[in-house]
């Protein structure tokens, strides 16, 4: 015969807070299981002769709280096959009590009826202790499993189960990822009881407080200052919306998808410059400028009622999950080649399902991207179906042929024909760079930067000698160029 598990809450403080019905049930029980005996109510009841079986020793056996809670629940469910089980937890069973959730989830598997019979939550007493109104918006978070992405710093935050310095340290470090080190927080212990203690302290001192217990929670007041919310994506979005709002910036208001195209291209290349320089501060700044362009386009879409940034994020998130079944599914891959093959196959299937009218493998290459990149992408797609040189030597031979054809046209004086042959030469050179895994656009970018550095060196040399370019022969200027080259410029 399978018996019931009855779960009762011990409240947030002392025996005076315990409902009379719960008190009677505990007094009448021959024994009661308790997640922990580290609770004032249990101490007082034990003095009155009530017997408790504690799970405190289980905490020492496991390296994660989830494993602790799983073992406690399994033990109680097995015990229910022998006798009716009374299980006591701190606070209210339905507030911040993971073992109760596991029992409810697994009870039906064991044929066990799990009943919850109240108890007083610590929340009401805590709201009173720190004098806040939860209608303003608040979060109740678990200190043993706190993640940065859980935090909404513009709301009241209550973090429970901060019962030792180790957890307090993890809570502090997580909060510091979003809050200033000196942000004021409150440690609240035994809220609503005679021993209630509320301590105000800066965040960086949170784990230095030794008076922590099972009745301790951390209250984090909301951040009001806008400059302290700059790390929040939602804040950035609100700034962009305000810039394009009725009282916003005239320049931002008049922008369209078309007018912003040039800026997106410019900011992308400035980001590439920063990456080439390996300047992390500049990379951060330029990534911000690129993100600004994304948010501006998304805000224009929202203003026009067409799409929002959520649509953009949903689309790319869905695509990443679909195209990485080896990460988010059960597909196995053997190296990067398999990953790329899967990616292309999934992409093809998506187009077929969407009823794409594209008739060419080349149609999905953007027409507005720089032409060296476009040539690279055309060649890469053609190569996937076998239309490619077998060896790089063959591609290089084609470059030599194109050089001869360019030279022939140079003598003819036909500008249109020369332009065409030069284009063929560039296209052939892209083929060679592709064989070596080099993006031609990046190679030319490096060459441009090298020319800039050496030419500005020549300019500096001329300026130092207080002369003009006209005062130098080409050989003399070339000497400065070689000096720049020898200096690694």
DOKEMI-23424 format. One line per field, with one value per residue (C-alpha): residue in three letters; x, y, z. Coordinates in steps of 0.2 Angstrom, whole numbers, plus 5000, padded with zeros to 4 digits. Layout:
<rs>
r: [ALA / ...]
xx: [X / ...]
yy: [Y / ...]
zz: [Z / ...]
</rs>
This chain:
<rs>
r: [UNK / UNK / UNK / UNK / UNK / UNK / UNK / UNK / UNK / UNK / UNK / UNK / UNK / UNK / UNK / UNK / UNK / UNK / UNK / UNK / UNK / UNK / UNK / UNK / UNK / UNK / UNK / UNK / UNK / UNK / UNK / UNK / UNK / UNK / UNK / UNK / UNK / UNK / UNK / UNK / UNK / UNK / UNK / UNK / UNK / UNK / UNK / UNK / UNK / UNK / UNK / UNK / UNK / UNK / UNK / UNK / UNK / UNK / UNK / UNK / UNK / UNK / UNK / UNK / UNK / UNK / UNK / UNK / UNK / UNK / UNK / UNK / UNK / UNK / UNK / UNK / UNK / UNK / UNK / UNK / UNK / UNK / UNK / UNK / UNK / UNK / UNK / UNK / UNK / UNK / UNK / UNK / UNK / UNK / UNK / UNK / UNK / UNK / UNK / UNK / UNK / UNK / UNK / UNK / UNK / UNK / UNK / UNK / UNK / UNK / UNK / UNK / UNK / UNK / UNK / UNK / UNK / UNK / UNK / UNK / UNK / UNK / UNK / UNK / UNK / UNK / UNK / UNK / UNK / UNK / UNK / UNK / UNK / UNK / UNK / UNK / UNK / UNK / UNK / UNK / UNK / UNK / UNK / UNK / UNK / UNK / UNK / UNK / UNK / UNK / UNK / UNK / UNK / UNK / UNK / UNK / UNK / UNK / UNK / UNK / UNK / UNK / UNK / UNK / UNK / UNK / UNK / UNK / UNK / UNK / UNK / UNK / UNK / UNK / UNK / UNK / UNK / UNK / UNK / UNK / UNK / UNK / UNK / UNK / UNK / UNK / UNK / UNK / UNK / UNK / UNK / UNK / UNK / UNK / UNK / UNK / UNK / UNK / UNK / UNK / UNK / UNK / UNK / UNK / UNK / UNK / UNK / UNK / UNK / UNK / UNK / UNK / UNK / UNK / UNK / UNK / UNK / UNK / UNK / UNK / UNK / UNK / UNK / UNK / UNK / UNK / UNK / UNK / UNK / UNK / UNK / UNK / UNK / UNK / UNK / UNK / UNK / UNK / UNK / UNK / UNK / UNK / UNK / UNK / UNK / UNK / UNK / UNK / UNK / UNK / UNK / UNK / UNK / UNK / UNK / UNK / UNK / UNK / UNK / UNK / UNK / UNK / UNK / UNK / UNK / UNK / UNK / UNK / UNK / UNK / UNK / UNK / UNK / UNK / UNK / UNK / UNK / UNK / UNK / UNK / UNK / UNK / UNK / UNK / UNK / UNK / UNK / UNK / UNK / UNK / UNK / UNK / UNK / UNK / UNK / UNK / UNK / UNK / UNK / UNK / UNK / UNK / UNK / UNK / UNK / UNK / UNK / UNK / UNK / UNK / UNK / UNK / UNK / UNK / UNK / UNK / UNK / UNK / UNK / UNK / UNK / UNK / UNK / UNK / UNK / UNK / UNK / UNK / UNK / UNK / UNK / UNK / UNK / UNK / UNK / UNK / UNK / UNK / UNK / UNK / UNK / UNK / UNK / UNK / UNK / UNK / UNK / UNK / UNK / UNK / UNK / UNK / UNK / UNK / UNK / UNK / UNK / UNK / UNK / UNK / UNK / UNK / UNK / UNK / UNK / UNK / UNK / UNK / UNK / UNK / UNK / UNK / UNK / UNK / UNK / UNK / UNK / UNK / UNK / UNK / UNK / UNK / UNK / UNK / UNK / UNK / UNK / UNK / UNK / UNK / UNK / UNK / UNK / UNK / UNK / UNK / UNK / UNK / UNK / UNK / UNK / UNK / UNK / UNK / UNK / UNK / UNK / UNK / UNK / UNK / UNK / UNK / UNK / UNK / UNK / UNK / UNK / UNK / UNK / UNK / UNK / UNK / UNK / UNK / UNK / UNK / UNK / UNK / UNK / UNK / UNK / UNK / UNK / UNK / UNK / UNK / UNK / UNK / UNK / UNK / UNK / UNK / UNK / UNK / UNK / UNK / UNK / UNK / UNK / UNK / UNK / UNK / UNK / UNK / UNK / UNK / UNK / UNK / UNK / UNK / UNK / UNK / UNK / UNK / UNK / UNK / UNK / UNK / UNK / UNK / UNK / UNK / UNK / UNK / UNK / UNK / UNK / UNK / UNK / UNK / UNK / UNK / UNK / UNK / UNK / UNK / UNK / UNK / UNK]
xx: [5000 / 5006 / 5004 / 5002 / 5016 / 5010 / 5021 / 5020 / 5029 / 5038 / 5037 / 5051 / 5054 / 5050 / 5036 / 5024 / 5023 / 5017 / 4999 / 4990 / 4984 / 5002 / 5007 / 4994 / 4999 / 5017 / 5013 / 5002 / 5015 / 5027 / 5040 / 5043 / 5056 / 5064 / 5075 / 5085 / 5084 / 5093 / 5077 / 5071 / 5054 / 5062 / 5073 / 5058 / 5047 / 5061 / 5061 / 5043 / 5046 / 5043 / 5055 / 5063 / 5073 / 5085 / 5092 / 5107 / 5119 / 5114 / 5121 / 5139 / 5137 / 5134 / 5143 / 5127 / 5111 / 5100 / 5108 / 5104 / 5086 / 5084 / 5090 / 5079 / 5064 / 5068 / 5070 / 5053 / 5045 / 5052 / 5047 / 5029 / 5028 / 5030 / 5021 / 5012 / 5026 / 5025 / 5039 / 5043 / 5052 / 5057 / 5045 / 5030 / 5032 / 5027 / 5040 / 5058 / 5057 / 5064 / 5062 / 5043 / 5043 / 5052 / 5040 / 5025 / 5033 / 5038 / 5023 / 5012 / 5027 / 5027 / 5008 / 5010 / 4998 / 5008 / 4998 / 5004 / 4996 / 5002 / 5014 / 5019 / 5030 / 5045 / 5040 / 5026 / 5038 / 5052 / 5042 / 5038 / 5056 / 5063 / 5047 / 5044 / 5028 / 5030 / 5017 / 5032 / 5039 / 5050 / 5060 / 5062 / 5078 / 5087 / 5104 / 5110 / 5107 / 5109 / 5113 / 5117 / 5104 / 5091 / 5094 / 5082 / 5091 / 5077 / 5066 / 5066 / 5076 / 5074 / 5087 / 5083 / 5094 / 5109 / 5114 / 5133 / 5148 / 5151 / 5133 / 5135 / 5151 / 5143 / 5128 / 5140 / 5150 / 5135 / 5127 / 5143 / 5142 / 5127 / 5128 / 5142 / 5152 / 5146 / 5127 / 5118 / 5110 / 5101 / 5104 / 5087 / 5087 / 5072 / 5060 / 5045 / 5051 / 5058 / 5075 / 5073 / 5089 / 5090 / 5108 / 5112 / 5129 / 5138 / 5138 / 5156 / 5155 / 5141 / 5151 / 5161 / 5145 / 5147 / 5129 / 5121 / 5108 / 5094 / 5083 / 5094 / 5089 / 5097 / 5086 / 5093 / 5085 / 5081 / 5094 / 5086 / 5100 / 5100 / 5119 / 5120 / 5108 / 5119 / 5124 / 5106 / 5101 / 5083 / 5091 / 5100 / 5084 / 5074 / 5088 / 5086 / 5067 / 5068 / 5080 / 5067 / 5052 / 5042 / 5054 / 5069 / 5084 / 5079 / 5093 / 5088 / 5069 / 5072 / 5083 / 5077 / 5084 / 5091 / 5099 / 5108 / 5116 / 5132 / 5134 / 5132 / 5146 / 5157 / 5155 / 5158 / 5175 / 5180 / 5177 / 5188 / 5201 / 5200 / 5201 / 5217 / 5225 / 5220 / 5214 / 5201 / 5195 / 5192 / 5184 / 5171 / 5168 / 5166 / 5155 / 5144 / 5143 / 5138 / 5125 / 5118 / 5115 / 5106 / 5095 / 5091 / 5085 / 5075 / 5067 / 5063 / 5054 / 5045 / 5040 / 5033 / 5023 / 5033 / 5045 / 5053 / 5070 / 5062 / 5058 / 5076 / 5082 / 5069 / 5074 / 5093 / 5091 / 5079 / 5092 / 5106 / 5097 / 5091 / 5108 / 5117 / 5109 / 5125 / 5125 / 5106 / 5100 / 5107 / 5116 / 5134 / 5148 / 5166 / 5175 / 5172 / 5169 / 5153 / 5147 / 5148 / 5140 / 5125 / 5123 / 5122 / 5110 / 5099 / 5099 / 5094 / 5079 / 5074 / 5073 / 5063 / 5051 / 5049 / 5045 / 5060 / 5060 / 5079 / 5085 / 5104 / 5116 / 5122 / 5106 / 5108 / 5124 / 5120 / 5121 / 5127 / 5142 / 5160 / 5164 / 5179 / 5169 / 5155 / 5168 / 5174 / 5156 / 5152 / 5167 / 5165 / 5147 / 5152 / 5166 / 5154 / 5146 / 5163 / 5165 / 5183 / 5201 / 5209 / 5225 / 5230 / 5243 / 5229 / 5221 / 5238 / 5240 / 5224 / 5230 / 5245 / 5234 / 5223 / 5239 / 5244 / 5226 / 5227 / 5244 / 5236 / 5222 / 5233 / 5241 / 5224 / 5217 / 5200 / 5195 / 5179 / 5189 / 5203 / 5191 / 5184 / 5201 / 5206 / 5190 / 5194 / 5212 / 5204 / 5192 / 5206 / 5216 / 5202 / 5202 / 5220 / 5217 / 5202 / 5213 / 5223 / 5208 / 5212 / 5198 / 5203 / 5194 / 5204 / 5221 / 5217 / 5212 / 5229 / 5238 / 5229 / 5234 / 5252 / 5252 / 5244 / 5257 / 5272 / 5265 / 5261 / 5279 / 5285 / 5274 / 5281 / 5299 / 5296 / 5287 / 5302 / 5314 / 5302 / 5300 / 5287 / 5284 / 5289 / 5307 / 5310 / 5313 / 5304 / 5320 / 5322 / 5304 / 5306 / 5321 / 5309 / 5297 / 5311 / 5315 / 5297 / 5297 / 5313 / 5304 / 5290 / 5277]
yy: [5000 / 5017 / 5031 / 5050 / 5063 / 5078 / 5093 / 5107 / 5124 / 5129 / 5148 / 5161 / 5163 / 5157 / 5147 / 5162 / 5163 / 5145 / 5143 / 5133 / 5119 / 5116 / 5116 / 5103 / 5092 / 5092 / 5089 / 5074 / 5066 / 5052 / 5059 / 5071 / 5072 / 5089 / 5095 / 5104 / 5105 / 5122 / 5132 / 5140 / 5132 / 5115 / 5119 / 5124 / 5109 / 5097 / 5105 / 5101 / 5082 / 5082 / 5071 / 5076 / 5065 / 5077 / 5077 / 5089 / 5075 / 5073 / 5090 / 5084 / 5069 / 5079 / 5093 / 5101 / 5106 / 5098 / 5081 / 5084 / 5089 / 5073 / 5062 / 5069 / 5067 / 5049 / 5045 / 5052 / 5044 / 5027 / 5029 / 5033 / 5014 / 5010 / 5023 / 5040 / 5053 / 5071 / 5082 / 5099 / 5113 / 5131 / 5145 / 5140 / 5124 / 5132 / 5146 / 5143 / 5125 / 5114 / 5097 / 5100 / 5103 / 5087 / 5077 / 5085 / 5080 / 5062 / 5058 / 5051 / 5039 / 5031 / 5032 / 5044 / 5058 / 5073 / 5086 / 5103 / 5110 / 5128 / 5137 / 5156 / 5162 / 5174 / 5186 / 5196 / 5198 / 5203 / 5216 / 5224 / 5223 / 5232 / 5243 / 5239 / 5237 / 5222 / 5229 / 5240 / 5223 / 5211 / 5195 / 5180 / 5171 / 5156 / 5160 / 5143 / 5144 / 5162 / 5167 / 5184 / 5183 / 5181 / 5198 / 5213 / 5227 / 5239 / 5228 / 5224 / 5208 / 5195 / 5182 / 5167 / 5153 / 5163 / 5153 / 5152 / 5163 / 5152 / 5155 / 5173 / 5175 / 5167 / 5179 / 5194 / 5190 / 5187 / 5203 / 5213 / 5208 / 5220 / 5231 / 5243 / 5236 / 5248 / 5246 / 5245 / 5228 / 5222 / 5205 / 5200 / 5186 / 5179 / 5192 / 5195 / 5186 / 5192 / 5190 / 5199 / 5207 / 5219 / 5224 / 5237 / 5235 / 5238 / 5224 / 5221 / 5216 / 5204 / 5188 / 5196 / 5195 / 5180 / 5180 / 5169 / 5156 / 5146 / 5161 / 5174 / 5182 / 5196 / 5211 / 5221 / 5238 / 5243 / 5253 / 5270 / 5280 / 5278 / 5278 / 5263 / 5253 / 5256 / 5238 / 5232 / 5228 / 5234 / 5251 / 5253 / 5248 / 5262 / 5275 / 5271 / 5271 / 5288 / 5295 / 5290 / 5296 / 5312 / 5322 / 5313 / 5318 / 5325 / 5315 / 5298 / 5302 / 5304 / 5289 / 5274 / 5257 / 5264 / 5279 / 5269 / 5256 / 5267 / 5268 / 5249 / 5246 / 5260 / 5253 / 5235 / 5240 / 5251 / 5235 / 5225 / 5239 / 5237 / 5218 / 5219 / 5231 / 5218 / 5233 / 5227 / 5244 / 5249 / 5232 / 5235 / 5253 / 5247 / 5232 / 5245 / 5255 / 5240 / 5235 / 5253 / 5250 / 5234 / 5242 / 5257 / 5246 / 5236 / 5252 / 5258 / 5241 / 5243 / 5261 / 5255 / 5241 / 5228 / 5219 / 5221 / 5217 / 5202 / 5195 / 5198 / 5188 / 5175 / 5172 / 5170 / 5160 / 5148 / 5147 / 5143 / 5129 / 5121 / 5122 / 5115 / 5098 / 5091 / 5104 / 5105 / 5088 / 5071 / 5072 / 5066 / 5075 / 5071 / 5088 / 5104 / 5097 / 5087 / 5103 / 5113 / 5099 / 5098 / 5117 / 5117 / 5102 / 5110 / 5127 / 5118 / 5109 / 5126 / 5134 / 5119 / 5120 / 5139 / 5136 / 5147 / 5152 / 5154 / 5144 / 5146 / 5142 / 5159 / 5169 / 5169 / 5179 / 5197 / 5209 / 5223 / 5215 / 5221 / 5213 / 5204 / 5195 / 5192 / 5184 / 5173 / 5167 / 5163 / 5153 / 5144 / 5139 / 5133 / 5123 / 5113 / 5106 / 5102 / 5117 / 5121 / 5119 / 5103 / 5111 / 5129 / 5128 / 5127 / 5142 / 5151 / 5147 / 5155 / 5171 / 5171 / 5169 / 5184 / 5194 / 5191 / 5196 / 5212 / 5216 / 5213 / 5225 / 5238 / 5240 / 5242 / 5257 / 5250 / 5255 / 5244 / 5229 / 5233 / 5235 / 5218 / 5209 / 5217 / 5211 / 5194 / 5195 / 5201 / 5186 / 5174 / 5181 / 5178 / 5160 / 5158 / 5167 / 5155 / 5140 / 5146 / 5150 / 5169 / 5181 / 5193 / 5207 / 5206 / 5204 / 5220 / 5228 / 5223 / 5230 / 5246 / 5248 / 5244 / 5258 / 5270 / 5267 / 5269 / 5284 / 5293 / 5289 / 5297 / 5312 / 5314 / 5313 / 5327 / 5337 / 5335 / 5342 / 5356 / 5353 / 5348 / 5333 / 5343 / 5344 / 5326 / 5314 / 5297 / 5288 / 5299 / 5296 / 5277 / 5278 / 5284 / 5270 / 5257 / 5265 / 5263 / 5245 / 5241 / 5248 / 5235 / 5248]
zz: [5000 / 4995 / 5008 / 5006 / 5008 / 5018 / 5016 / 5029 / 5030 / 5046 / 5042 / 5041 / 5059 / 5076 / 5084 / 5086 / 5067 / 5065 / 5061 / 5075 / 5063 / 5058 / 5076 / 5081 / 5066 / 5071 / 5090 / 5085 / 5074 / 5080 / 5069 / 5055 / 5041 / 5039 / 5025 / 5038 / 5057 / 5056 / 5060 / 5076 / 5075 / 5075 / 5089 / 5100 / 5095 / 5099 / 5116 / 5117 / 5112 / 5094 / 5084 / 5068 / 5055 / 5046 / 5029 / 5034 / 5031 / 5012 / 5009 / 5013 / 5000 / 4984 / 4974 / 4968 / 4976 / 4963 / 4967 / 4986 / 4982 / 4971 / 4984 / 4997 / 4986 / 4981 / 5000 / 5004 / 4990 / 4994 / 5012 / 5007 / 5002 / 5020 / 5030 / 5028 / 5028 / 5036 / 5028 / 5035 / 5025 / 5030 / 5025 / 5013 / 5004 / 4987 / 4989 / 4984 / 4989 / 4975 / 4985 / 4985 / 4966 / 4963 / 4974 / 4965 / 4948 / 4953 / 4965 / 4951 / 4945 / 4962 / 4964 / 4979 / 4983 / 4988 / 4998 / 5003 / 5019 / 5020 / 5031 / 5031 / 5017 / 5022 / 5008 / 5017 / 5032 / 5021 / 5011 / 5028 / 5034 / 5019 / 5017 / 4998 / 4988 / 4976 / 4964 / 4958 / 4951 / 4960 / 4957 / 4969 / 4964 / 4971 / 4978 / 4975 / 4956 / 4952 / 4934 / 4927 / 4914 / 4927 / 4934 / 4930 / 4939 / 4937 / 4948 / 4967 / 4969 / 4983 / 4983 / 4995 / 5002 / 5005 / 5020 / 5020 / 5014 / 4999 / 4992 / 4997 / 4987 / 4971 / 4973 / 4975 / 4960 / 4949 / 4955 / 4951 / 4933 / 4932 / 4947 / 4954 / 4967 / 4980 / 4976 / 4992 / 4997 / 5012 / 5022 / 5030 / 5043 / 5051 / 5044 / 5055 / 5070 / 5087 / 5081 / 5064 / 5058 / 5043 / 5039 / 5025 / 5017 / 5000 / 4988 / 4989 / 5008 / 5005 / 5008 / 5022 / 5033 / 5045 / 5052 / 5038 / 5041 / 5032 / 5036 / 5027 / 5011 / 5001 / 4995 / 4981 / 4978 / 4959 / 4950 / 4946 / 4938 / 4919 / 4918 / 4929 / 4917 / 4901 / 4902 / 4899 / 4881 / 4885 / 4890 / 4874 / 4865 / 4874 / 4870 / 4851 / 4852 / 4861 / 4847 / 4834 / 4845 / 4843 / 4853 / 4847 / 4836 / 4819 / 4810 / 4818 / 4814 / 4796 / 4793 / 4782 / 4778 / 4762 / 4770 / 4783 / 4771 / 4769 / 4787 / 4790 / 4777 / 4785 / 4802 / 4797 / 4789 / 4804 / 4815 / 4803 / 4806 / 4824 / 4823 / 4812 / 4825 / 4839 / 4849 / 4861 / 4867 / 4848 / 4844 / 4859 / 4852 / 4834 / 4839 / 4847 / 4831 / 4821 / 4835 / 4834 / 4815 / 4819 / 4832 / 4821 / 4807 / 4819 / 4827 / 4809 / 4806 / 4822 / 4819 / 4802 / 4810 / 4800 / 4812 / 4829 / 4836 / 4844 / 4827 / 4822 / 4837 / 4836 / 4817 / 4820 / 4836 / 4827 / 4813 / 4824 / 4833 / 4816 / 4808 / 4823 / 4826 / 4832 / 4846 / 4850 / 4843 / 4842 / 4826 / 4826 / 4816 / 4813 / 4811 / 4803 / 4785 / 4792 / 4800 / 4784 / 4774 / 4786 / 4786 / 4767 / 4767 / 4780 / 4771 / 4755 / 4764 / 4771 / 4754 / 4747 / 4762 / 4759 / 4741 / 4736 / 4718 / 4717 / 4701 / 4704 / 4717 / 4716 / 4719 / 4738 / 4737 / 4741 / 4726 / 4737 / 4745 / 4740 / 4723 / 4729 / 4742 / 4729 / 4718 / 4732 / 4736 / 4718 / 4716 / 4733 / 4728 / 4711 / 4718 / 4729 / 4714 / 4706 / 4695 / 4701 / 4697 / 4704 / 4709 / 4714 / 4700 / 4687 / 4695 / 4694 / 4676 / 4673 / 4681 / 4669 / 4654 / 4660 / 4662 / 4644 / 4639 / 4649 / 4641 / 4624 / 4627 / 4634 / 4617 / 4608 / 4617 / 4619 / 4637 / 4638 / 4633 / 4645 / 4659 / 4655 / 4655 / 4671 / 4679 / 4673 / 4680 / 4697 / 4697 / 4693 / 4707 / 4719 / 4714 / 4719 / 4736 / 4739 / 4737 / 4751 / 4762 / 4761 / 4758 / 4744 / 4751 / 4767 / 4758 / 4748 / 4765 / 4772 / 4757 / 4758 / 4776 / 4772 / 4758 / 4770 / 4784 / 4771 / 4762 / 4778 / 4783 / 4767 / 4771 / 4789 / 4782 / 4769 / 4783 / 4794 / 4781 / 4778 / 4760 / 4747 / 4736 / 4721 / 4729 / 4727 / 4713 / 4712 / 4717 / 4733 / 4738 / 4735 / 4747 / 4761 / 4756 / 4758 / 4775 / 4780 / 4774 / 4784 / 4800 / 4797 / 4792]
</rs>
